[in-house]
């Protein structure tokens, strides 16, 4: 792969593109949903902070090396190691949009409608960097990494788990496009948690970089959170299926409350 483009790390370039694309897509979708500028701007800032400071803090906590002061050091981020960026993003963005936005359902939808395109750039960064790699694979689509990849064993055919996750988010994009928005307004967060949760947890069965990950039984922490969030979201989607939009207004806080219960 290409861990560097000239003097710059490819992962850093694509990660930055992910953040910039989140702001751009956020502006366009917020206009379509008729949301105020401050809403998409705050959501974009939440993504930027969640995917950098939040992801680094969660990675350090997971690996029992958390140091609050280190989060203010540029060198600490240059060492690599990010985990749970989307989780941090949701924890920041969901309560803020509920406070700032007049149209809460549309604002909740905005939070997740902005994820798929930026997330493709993130996983491409992982692919070129050689992190988040898979287990050994004998299938025709197996990939090999050269010497110098970030963690991936060189010259061994591996499952392209980064591409698997890209395919998951592309499927989510298709589902978002296919849904009749007026009927499902305010439930995009549930759809995302259900689809991404199942897809991400399944793809992790093929991951090979779990030497230092936390386990709950036979599942990694990520798999446990994803399966649980997906299960709760599917149940709530069935409940929302029979409710018209006006009737759902009394459940305005149900989605964020369930989300924070899942996160904690």
VOBA-1610 file (N, C-alpha, C; in pm, whole numbers, padded with zeros to 5 digits, always signed):
BEGIN
Unk+00084-00119+00000Unk+00000+00000+00000Unk+00088+00125+00000Unk+00029+00240+00027Unk+00102+00366+00024Unk+00090+00436+00159Unk+00176+00399+00255Unk+00167+00460+00388Unk+00200+00609+00389Unk+00273+00657+00287Unk+00310+00799+00282Unk+00295+00851+00139Unk+00257+00976+00129Unk+00258+01047+00002Unk+00359+01160+00018Unk+00478+01138-00034Unk+00586+01232-00008Unk+00622+01227+00139Unk+00633+01344+00203Unk+00668+01345+00346Unk+00548+01326+00439Unk+00427+01322+00382Unk+00306+01320+00463Unk+00248+01180+00473Unk+00199+01141+00591Unk+00133+01010+00604Unk-00001+01008+00530Unk-00023+00904+00452Unk-00147+00894+00374Unk-00268+00893+00465Unk-00257+00823+00579Unk-00369+00816+00672Unk-00408+00957+00718Unk-00309+01039+00752Unk-00337+01176+00798Unk-00404+01259+00691Unk-00361+01242+00565Unk-00422+01317+00455Unk-00569+01278+00439Unk-00595+01147+00435Unk-00733+01101+00414Unk-00820+01130+00536Unk-00761+01125+00654Unk-00836+01158+00775Unk-00879+01306+00772Unk-00788+01392+00726Unk-00821+01534+00715Unk-00928+01557+00609Unk-00918+01484+00496Unk-01021+01493+00392Unk-01156+01450+00447Unk-01154+01347+00532Unk-01279+01301+00595Unk-01345+01414+00674Unk-01267+01485+00752Unk-01322+01593+00834Unk-01373+01707+00747Unk-01296+01743+00644Unk-01338+01850+00554Unk-01465+01812+00477Unk-01472+01686+00433Unk-01590+01642+00359Unk-01713+01640+00448Unk-01692+01613+00577Unk-01806+01616+00671Unk-01866+01756+00678Unk-01780+01858+00685Unk-01829+01996+00686Unk-01902+02029+00555Unk-01844+01988+00441Unk-01904+02021+00311Unk-02038+01951+00293Unk-02042+01821+00318Unk-02167+01746+00304Unk-02270+01797+00405Unk-02223+01832+00524Unk-02313+01885+00627Unk-02382+02012+00583Unk-02306+02101+00519Unk-02364+02226+00469Unk-02473+02198+00366Unk-02447+02105+00274Unk-02542+02076+00167Unk-02669+02009+00221Unk-02651+01911+00310Unk-02768+01839+00361Unk-02848+01926+00458Unk-02780+02009+00536Unk-02850+02099+00629Unk-02939+02196+00552Unk-02893+02241+00437Unk-02976+02330+00355Unk-03101+02256+00306Unk-03082+02130+00267Unk-03197+02053+00218Unk-03297+02027+00331Unk-03247+02007+00452Unk-03335+01982+00566Unk-03385+02111+00631Unk-03340+02225+00577Unk-03380+02357+00627Unk-03342+02375+00774Unk-03222+02337+00804Unk-03167+02356+00939Unk-03079+02480+00941Unk-03068+02542+01055Unk-02987+02662+01068Unk-02840+02629+01049Unk-02765+02730+01007Unk-02622+02711+00981Unk-02548+02666+01106Unk-02588+02717+01221Unk-02516+02682+01343Unk-02528+02534+01374Unk-02636+02470+01328Unk-02655+02328+01358Unk-02551+02244+01285Unk-02539+02262+01151Unk-02442+02182+01077Unk-02300+02217+01116Unk-02276+02343+01154Unk-02142+02382+01195Unk-02104+02313+01326Unk-02196+02309+01421Unk-02170+02241+01548Unk-02151+02092+01527Unk-02233+02032+01440Unk-02218+01889+01410Unk-02081+01861+01349Unk-02037+01949+01259Unk-01905+01932+01199Unk-01793+01943+01300Unk-01805+02037+01392Unk-01703+02051+01498Unk-01703+01929+01588Unk-01822+01876+01617Unk-01831+01754+01699Unk-01760+01637+01630Unk-01777+01627+01498Unk-01709+01520+01424Unk-01558+01539+01431Unk-01513+01660+01411Unk-01369+01689+01414Unk-01309+01657+01551Unk-01375+01700+01656Unk-01325+01675+01792Unk-01336+01527+01828Unk-01451+01467+01792Unk-01472+01326+01824Unk-01373+01236+01755Unk-01341+01266+01629Unk-01251+01181+01551Unk-01104+01206+01582Unk-01074+01310+01658Unk-00935+01337+01695Unk-00915+01320+01845Unk-00957+01418+01922Unk-00938+01411+02067Unk-01016+01294+02128Unk-01143+01279+02087Unk-01224+01171+02142Unk-01170+01034+02108Unk-01132+01014+01981Unk-01081+00883+01939Unk-00947+00852+02006Unk-00864+00953+02026Unk-00735+00931+02091Unk-00754+00899+02239Unk-00845+00971+02304Unk-00871+00947+02446Unk-00927+00806+02468Unk-01021+00765+02384Unk-01080+00632+02398Unk-00977+00522+02369Unk-00889+00546+02273Unk-00783+00449+02244Unk-00691+00434+02365Unk-00653+00547+02425Unk-00565+00543+02542Unk-00631+00473+02659Unk-00761+00498+02679Unk-00834+00433+02788Unk-00841+00283+02763Unk-00868+00244+02640Unk-00878+00102+02606Unk-00745+00030+02630Unk-00635+00100+02608Unk-00503+00038+02623Unk-00438+00074+02756Unk-00518+00125+02850Unk-00472+00155+02987Unk-00349+00247+02988Unk-00352+00349+02902Unk-00239+00442+02898Unk-00288+00587+02890Unk-00406+00613+02946Unk-00466+00746+02934Unk-00389+00847+03018Unk-00358+00959+02957Unk-00294+01072+03023Unk-00358+01198+02968Unk-00435+01266+03051Unk-00511+01382+03004Unk-00420+01488+02943Unk-00304+01510+03003Unk-00214+01614+02952Unk-00161+01580+02813Unk-00150+01450+02784Unk-00098+01408+02654Unk-00192+01447+02540Unk-00321+01465+02570Unk-00417+01501+02466Unk-00390+01640+02409Unk-00308+01719+02478Unk-00275+01853+02430Unk-00140+01856+02360Unk-00083+01737+02337Unk+00047+01727+02271Unk+00031+01677+02128Unk+00083+01753+02032Unk+00075+01712+01891Unk+00148+01581+01869Unk+00260+01563+01936Unk+00338+01442+01921Unk+00262+01317+01960Unk+00171+01331+02056Unk+00092+01216+02101Unk+00003+01164+01988Unk-00050+01252+01907Unk-00135+01212+01795Unk-00051+01155+01681Unk+00071+01203+01665Unk+00157+01155+01558Unk+00200+01011+01580Unk+00188+00963+01704Unk+00224+00825+01734Unk+00121+00725+01682Unk+00005+00775+01641Unk-00101+00687+01592Unk-00183+00631+01705Unk-00284+00552+01669Unk-00369+00491+01769Unk-00496+00569+01794Unk-00603+00534+01720Unk-00734+00597+01736Unk-00839+00488+01744Unk-00938+00508+01830Unk-01046+00410+01843Unk-01171+00481+01896Unk-01287+00444+01842Unk-01413+00495+01895Unk-01448+00636+01855Unk-01395+00681+01740Unk-01423+00818+01698Unk-01571+00845+01676Unk-01641+00749+01615Unk-01785+00767+01592Unk-01861+00772+01723Unk-01819+00690+01819Unk-01884+00691+01950Unk-01870+00828+02015Unk-01748+00882+02013Unk-01725+01015+02071Unk-01806+01121+01996Unk-01812+01108+01864Unk-01890+01202+01782Unk-02037+01201+01821Unk-02096+01083+01836Unk-02236+01073+01875Unk-02260+01134+02013Unk-02172+01103+02107Unk-02189+01153+02244Unk-02187+01305+02246Unk-02108+01366+02159Unk-02102+01512+02153Unk-02217+01570+02072Unk-02244+01512+01955Unk-02336+01574+01860Unk-02483+01559+01897Unk-02524+01441+01945Unk-02666+01416+01970Unk-02726+01514+02071Unk-02667+01530+02190Unk-02729+01625+02285Unk-02724+01769+02237Unk-02617+01807+02165Unk-02605+01945+02120Unk-02709+01981+02016Unk-02736+01892+01921Unk-02836+01924+01819Unk-02976+01929+01880Unk-02999+01849+01984Unk-03129+01853+02049Unk-03152+01986+02120Unk-03043+02048+02166Unk-03052+02177+02234Unk-03061+02291+02133Unk-02983+02282+02026Unk-02970+02394+01933Unk-03077+02398+01825Unk-03125+02281+01783Unk-03213+02274+01667Unk-03360+02288+01705Unk-03432+02364+01624Unk-03576+02375+01642Unk-03645+02248+01593Unk-03596+02195+01482Unk-03652+02072+01425Unk-03563+01954+01468Unk-03599+01895+01581Unk-03512+01794+01641Unk-03497+01669+01554Unk-03605+01625+01493Unk-03598+01503+01413Unk-03501+01521+01297Unk-03511+01634+01228Unk-03422+01660+01115Unk-03277+01672+01161Unk-03256+01733+01277Unk-03120+01748+01329Unk-03058+01613+01366Unk-03138+01525+01426Unk-03089+01390+01457Unk-03052+01316+01329Unk-03134+01333+01226Unk-03104+01269+01099Unk-02973+01324+01041Unk-02953+01455+01054Unk-02832+01517+01000Unk-02707+01452+01058Unk-02710+01421+01187Unk-02592+01364+01254Unk-02542+01239+01184Unk-02635+01154+01138Unk-02592+01027+01077Unk-02588+01033+00925Unk-02666+01121+00863Unk-02661+01132+00718Unk-02524+01180+00670Unk-02449+01242+00760Unk-02317+01294+00724Unk-02204+01193+00738Unk-02232+01076+00792Unk-02124+00982+00825Unk-02070+00904+00705Unk-02152+00844+00619Unk-02100+00748+00520Unk-01986+00799+00433Unk-02001+00915+00371Unk-01897+00963+00280Unk-01765+00991+00353Unk-01765+01066+00464Unk-01638+01084+00537Unk-01579+00953+00586Unk-01665+00858+00622Unk-01613+00732+00677Unk-01543+00649+00570Unk-01582+00664+00445Unk-01510+00596+00337Unk-01366+00644+00332Unk-01343+00775+00347Unk-01207+00828+00347Unk-01128+00776+00467Unk-01193+00765+00583Unk-01125+00713+00702Unk-01076+00571+00678Unk-01163+00486+00624Unk-01125+00346+00604Unk-01025+00331+00490Unk-01029+00419+00390Unk-00924+00418+00289Unk-00790+00452+00353Unk-00792+00544+00448Unk-00671+00577+00522Unk-00617+00457+00597Unk-00708+00381+00659Unk-00667+00259+00730Unk-00607+00158+00632Unk-00668+00147+00516Unk-00620+00052+00415Unk-00479+00088+00369Unk-00455+00214+00335Unk-00324+00255+00287Unk-00219+00252+00400Unk-00265+00270+00523Unk-00175+00272+00637Unk-00135+00132+00683Unk-00228+00036+00663Unk-00201-00101+00706Unk-00252-00132+00844Unk-00337-00046+00900Unk-00397-00073+01031Unk-00536-00134+01009Unk-00598-00180+01118Unk-00731-00242+01110Unk-00733-00357+01010Unk-00624-00430+01004Unk-00609-00535+00903Unk-00683-00663+00944Unk-00696-00756+00847Unk-00773-00877+00870Unk-00687-00999+00902Unk-00755-01110+00921Unk-00687-01238+00943Unk-00644-01297+00809Unk-00571-01407+00815Unk-00526-01473+00692Unk-00646-01512+00607Unk-00629-01500+00475Unk-00739-01525+00382Unk-00688-01597+00258Unk-00763-01697+00213Unk-00727-01770+00092Unk-00818-01737-00025Unk-00906-01639-00006Unk-00999-01601-00111Unk-00930-01515-00217Unk-00989-01510-00338Unk-00925-01432-00446Unk-00910-01284-00415Unk-00995-01230-00327Unk-00989-01087-00300Unk-00896-01053-00182Unk-00818-01150-00135Unk-00724-01123-00026Unk-00622-01018-00070Unk-00572-00941+00026Unk-00472-00838-00004Unk-00347-00865+00079Unk-00235-00817+00032Unk-00109-00828+00105Unk-00050-00689+00127Unk+00020-00674+00236Unk+00082-00546+00270Unk+00233-00558+00257Unk+00298-00450+00215Unk+00444-00451+00205Unk+00509-00428+00341Unk+00639-00438+00345Unk+00713-00403+00466Unk+00689-00256+00500Unk+00677-00228+00627Unk+00657-00090+00671Unk+00513-00052+00698Unk+00419-00144+00672Unk+00279-00116+00703Unk+00260-00107+00854Unk+00163-00028+00895Unk+00141-00003+01039Unk+00071-00122+01105Unk+00147-00224+01137Unk+00091-00335+01212Unk+00062-00458+01129Unk+00020-00444+01004Unk-00017-00558+00922Unk+00107-00639+00885Unk+00101-00772+00897Unk+00215-00855+00859Unk+00240-00848+00710Unk+00365-00833+00673Unk+00400-00814+00532Unk+00397-00946+00455Unk+00346-00940+00331Unk+00353-01053+00240Unk+00255-01166+00266Unk+00163-01150+00359Unk+00066-01254+00392Unk-00072-01213+00341Unk-00141-01298+00265Unk-00277-01263+00218Unk-00374-01249+00335Unk-00440-01137+00341Unk-00529-01107+00454Unk-00667-01065+00404Unk-00767-01084+00491Unk-00900-01031+00461Unk-00892-00878+00454Unk-00948-00817+00349Unk-00948-00670+00339Unk-01059-00609+00424Unk-01043-00616+00556Unk-01150-00572+00646Unk-01182-00424+00631Unk-01083-00347+00590Unk-01110-00204+00566Unk-01209-00188+00451Unk-01193-00269+00346Unk-01286-00264+00232Unk-01422-00318+00273Unk-01424-00421+00358Unk-01553-00473+00406Unk-01633-00361+00472Unk-01564-00280+00552Unk-01636-00173+00621Unk-01679-00063+00525Unk-01600-00037+00423Unk-01641+00058+00319Unk-01768+00010+00251Unk-01775-00119+00223Unk-01896-00176+00161Unk-02017-00162+00252Unk-01994-00175+00383Unk-02104-00158+00479Unk-02161-00016+00470Unk-02075+00084+00470Unk-02126+00223+00467Unk-02185+00257+00331Unk-02136+00196+00224Unk-02198+00218+00093Unk-02338+00159+00090Unk-02356+00043+00154Unk-02491-00015+00165Unk-02583+00077+00246Unk-02527+00138+00350Unk-02606+00231+00430Unk-02649+00351+00346Unk-02559+00400+00262Unk-02594+00510+00171Unk-02710+00472+00081Unk-02707+00349+00029Unk-02814+00302-00058Unk-02946+00295+00017Unk-02942+00245+00141Unk-03063+00236+00223Unk-03117+00376+00253Unk-03030+00470+00288Unk-03073+00607+00314Unk-03142+00665+00190Unk-03086+00636+00073Unk-03143+00689-00051Unk-03278+00625-00081Unk-03292+00496-00046Unk-03414+00423-00080Unk-03530+00455+00014Unk-03500+00493+00137Unk-03606+00521+00233Unk-03685+00644+00193Unk-03814+00637+00211Unk-03898+00754+00191Unk-03883+00842+00313Unk-03814+00955+00294Unk-03768+01031+00410Unk-03881+01080+00499Unk-03989+01130+00439Unk-04097+01186+00522Unk-04154+01080+00617Unk-04163+00958+00569Unk-04219+00850+00650Unk-04124+00812+00764Unk-03994+00818+00736Unk-03895+00773+00834Unk-03819+00888+00897Unk-03873+01010+00886Unk-03805+01127+00944Unk-03777+01105+01092Unk-03655+01134+01132Unk-03618+01122+01272Unk-03568+00985+01313Unk-03567+00889+01221Unk-03524+00753+01257Unk-03393+00713+01189Unk-03328+00807+01120Unk-03204+00772+01051Unk-03096+00725+01148Unk-03096+00781+01270Unk-02999+00737+01370Unk-03019+00589+01402Unk-03145+00548+01414Unk-03174+00407+01442Unk-03133+00318+01325Unk-03162+00363+01203Unk-03123+00287+01085Unk-02971+00272+01080Unk-02902+00379+01108Unk-02755+00372+01103Unk-02701+00277+01209Unk-02750+00291+01332Unk-02701+00204+01439Unk-02729+00058+01410Unk-02846+00031+01350Unk-02881-00108+01318Unk-02791-00163+01207Unk-02778-00088+01098Unk-02703-00137+00983Unk-02553-00137+01008Unk-02502-00026+01058Unk-02358-00019+01083Unk-02318-00111+01197Unk-02404-00118+01300Unk-02373-00206+01412Unk-02356-00351+01368Unk-02451-00399+01289Unk-02443-00538+01241Unk-02325-00557+01146Unk-02306-00460+01054Unk-02198-00472+00956Unk-02061-00464+01020Unk-02042-00368+01110Unk-01912-00351+01175Unk-01880-00471+01263Unk-01977-00515+01342Unk-01953-00629+01431Unk-01921-00756+01351Unk-01988-00775+01239Unk-01962-00892+01155Unk-01824-00886+01092Unk-01786-00768+01044Unk-01654-00755+00980Unk-01541-00779+01079Unk-01568-00753+01206Unk-01462-00771+01306Unk-01432-00918+01334Unk-01519-01008+01291Unk-01486-01150+01302Unk-01367-01185+01213Unk-01341-01099+01114Unk-01229-01123+01022Unk-01109-01034+01053Unk-01115-00958+01163Unk-01004-00871+01200Unk-00891-00951+01263Unk-00769-00907+01239Unk-00653-00977+01293Unk-00568-00894+01385Unk-00617-00776+01425Unk-00534-00684+01507Unk-00591-00668+01647Unk-00621-00780+01713Unk-00688-00774+01842Unk-00599-00813+01961Unk-00470-00802+01945Unk-00380-00845+02053Unk-00404-00769+02183Unk-00439-00642+02171Unk-00453-00559+02291Unk-00595-00507+02311Unk-00692-00571+02247Unk-00830-00524+02259Unk-00899-00588+02379Unk-00998-00516+02429Unk-01076-00568+02541Unk-01182-00663+02490Unk-01206-00769+02566Unk-01305-00870+02528Unk-01413-00880+02634Unk-01535-00903+02587Unk-01647-00935+02675Unk-01696-01072+02630Unk-01656-01175+02702Unk-01681-01311+02657Unk-01597-01338+02534Unk-01660-01384+02427Unk-01589-01410+02302Unk-01594-01292+02206Unk-01661-01184+02246Unk-01674-01066+02161Unk-01578-00957+02205Unk-01529-00881+02107Unk-01452-00762+02143Unk-01548-00656+02197Unk-01492-00556+02262Unk-01575-00448+02315Unk-01653-00381+02202Unk-01589-00360+02087Unk-01656-00299+01972Unk-01774-00383+01925Unk-01753-00514+01916Unk-01860-00603+01872Unk-01976-00603+01970Unk-01946-00606+02098Unk-02052-00607+02198Unk-02136-00480+02188Unk-02070-00364+02181Unk-02142-00237+02171Unk-02224-00232+02041Unk-02164-00278+01930Unk-02233-00272+01800Unk-02354-00364+01796Unk-02338-00488+01843Unk-02451-00581+01843Unk-02563-00533+01934Unk-02527-00480+02050Unk-02628-00433+02144Unk-02702-00312+02088Unk-02625-00216+02033Unk-02688-00097+01974Unk-02777-00135+01857Unk-02732-00229+01775Unk-02811-00273+01660Unk-02941-00339+01705Unk-02933-00424+01807Unk-03052-00493+01856Unk-03155-00396+01911Unk-03111-00301+01993Unk-03203-00202+02049Unk-03263-00116+01938Unk-03182-00078+01841Unk-03230+00007+01731Unk-03334-00065+01646Unk-03313-00193+01619Unk-03409-00270+01540Unk-03543-00278+01611Unk-03540-00298+01742Unk-03664-00302+01819Unk-03737-00168+01810Unk-03663-00058+01826Unk-03725+00074+01820Unk-03778+00105+01680Unk-03710+00057+01577Unk-03759+00078+01441Unk-03892+00009+01419Unk-03908-00111+01473Unk-04036-00181+01462Unk-04146-00102+01535Unk-04111-00043+01649Unk-04209+00036+01723Unk-04245+00163+01647Unk-04144+00227+01585Unk-04169+00351+01510Unk-04244+00325+01380Unk-04236+00205+01331Unk-04295+00170+01201Unk-04445+00199+01198Unk-04511+00181+01311Unk-04657+00196+01314Unk-04702+00334+01358Unk-04604+00423+01383Unk-04639+00556+01432Unk-04624+00659+01322Unk-04721+00745+01306Unk-04709+00855+01213Unk-04622+00962+01276Unk-04566+01049+01192Unk-04476+01153+01241Unk-04534+01237+01354Unk-04661+01285+01344Unk-04714+01365+01455Unk-04719+01288+01586Unk-04751+01160+01577Unk-04760+01080+01698Unk-04624+01052+01758Unk-04517+01058+01675Unk-04384+01028+01724Unk-04324+01143+01802Unk-04385+01262+01794Unk-04324+01378+01860Unk-04312+01360+02010Unk-04403+01286+02070Unk-04394+01267+02215Unk-04278+01176+02252Unk-04215+01113+02148Unk-04098+01028+02173Unk-03970+01100+02134Unk-03974+01233+02131Unk-03858+01312+02087Unk-03729+01272+02156Unk-03736+01241+02284Unk-03615+01212+02360Unk-03583+01064+02367Unk-03667+00979+02310Unk-03645+00835+02321Unk-03515+00791+02255Unk-03489+00841+02135Unk-03370+00798+02063Unk-03243+00838+02136Unk-03223+00965+02176Unk-03099+00998+02246Unk-03086+00928+02381Unk-03197+00908+02453Unk-03188+00839+02581Unk-03140+00697+02563Unk-03200+00627+02464Unk-03157+00490+02436Unk-03012+00489+02391Unk-02973+00588+02312Unk-02836+00593+02263Unk-02738+00605+02378Unk-02765+00697+02473Unk-02672+00713+02584Unk-02672+00590+02674Unk-02786+00522+02686Unk-02790+00398+02762Unk-02698+00294+02696Unk-02702+00287+02562Unk-02617+00193+02489Unk-02470+00228+02509Unk-02438+00357+02505Unk-02299+00400+02514Unk-02240+00376+02652Unk-02323+00384+02755Unk-02271+00371+02889Unk-02287+00230+02944
//
